[in-house]
Amino acid sequence: AQSVTQPDIHITVSEGASLELRCNYSYGATPYLFWYVQSPGQGLQLLLKYFSGDTLVQGIKGFEAEFKRSQSSFNLRKPSVHWSDAAEYFCAVVLSGGGADGLTFGKGTHLIIQP
Amino acid sequence: EAGVAQSPRYKIIEKRQSVAFWCNPISGHATLYWYQQILGQGPKLLIQFQNNGVVDDSQLPKDRFSAERLKGVDSTLKIQPAKLEDSAVYLCASSLEGNYNSPLHFGNGTRLTVT
């Protein structure tokens, strides 16, 4: 079965500093890969996705992610974080075209921004 | 465009009681999903509808959970009887297509507390 691992439960970053959130997946084939953000009391918002092609994808709010097949990773990055980026971040995978279990989410990384 | 609407926002019930959640997807979205998000975890797919038909309900505890989308638009998710471990946020999402090529749009969720 497909699985997603987000190794960091919490990350604290100073405002203006760079950010990298880690995501590793376990799957036989290259799945579709997504990053979502969830603010308190809100639903999930899609930041970016990777289906194929260029392994560096740009998303909304200044985020980007890089797919590395050799490492089965899809890490999320931002060069300079803002206080409004404080939220829960979820990596998710699905077999292309949809598969058993649908979209599988990691457990999330809680991002804390220090002033 | 209006987003995915869910109600109620919060619900507190005692174990063995029943509860129902309602979701109205974005107009024109054929695919509707119900996810369960337990505290500290990522969302888990419960059921996926394509119009008014069920595409995937493999992770739905069918002894107590039921869902319907009779007219292919809005949907209800019911739990009867509820258990303590059902305490979670129930998220509804919709998309134009069901193969994850089009993004999922999430509602703000219904937070259920079972006491």
Contacts between the chains, C-beta under 8 A, distances in Angstrom:
chain1	res1	chain2	res2	distance
A	4	B	42	7.5
A	32	B	100	5.5
A	41	B	108	6.6
A	42	B	108	5.6
A	43	B	3	8.0
A	43	B	4	7.1
A	43	B	91	6.0
A	43	B	93	7.6
A	43	B	105	8.0
A	43	B	106	3.3
A	43	B	107	5.1
A	43	B	108	4.9
A	43	B	109	5.9
A	44	B	43	7.2
A	44	B	91	7.2
A	44	B	93	7.8
A	44	B	104	7.7
A	44	B	106	4.4
A	45	B	106	7.3
A	46	B	103	4.8
A	46	B	104	7.0
A	49	B	103	7.3
A	51	B	101	7.6
A	90	B	42	5.2
A	90	B	43	7.6
A	92	B	42	7.3
A	94	B	100	5.0
A	96	B	100	7.8
A	97	B	99	4.9
A	97	B	100	7.5
A	98	B	55	7.9
A	98	B	56	8.0
A	98	B	98	6.3
A	98	B	99	5.0
A	98	B	100	5.7
A	100	B	56	7.6
A	100	B	58	6.7
A	101	B	45	6.3
A	101	B	58	7.3
A	101	B	59	6.7
A	102	B	33	7.1
A	102	B	45	3.8
A	102	B	48	6.0
A	102	B	56	6.0
A	103	B	43	8.0
A	103	B	45	6.4
A	103	B	100	6.7
A	103	B	104	7.1
A	104	B	42	8.0
A	105	B	42	2.9
A	105	B	43	5.2
A	105	B	44	7.3
A	106	B	42	5.4
A	107	B	40	6.8
A	107	B	41	5.3
A	107	B	42	5.3
A	108	B	40	7.8
A	108	B	41	7.5
A	108	B	42	5.5
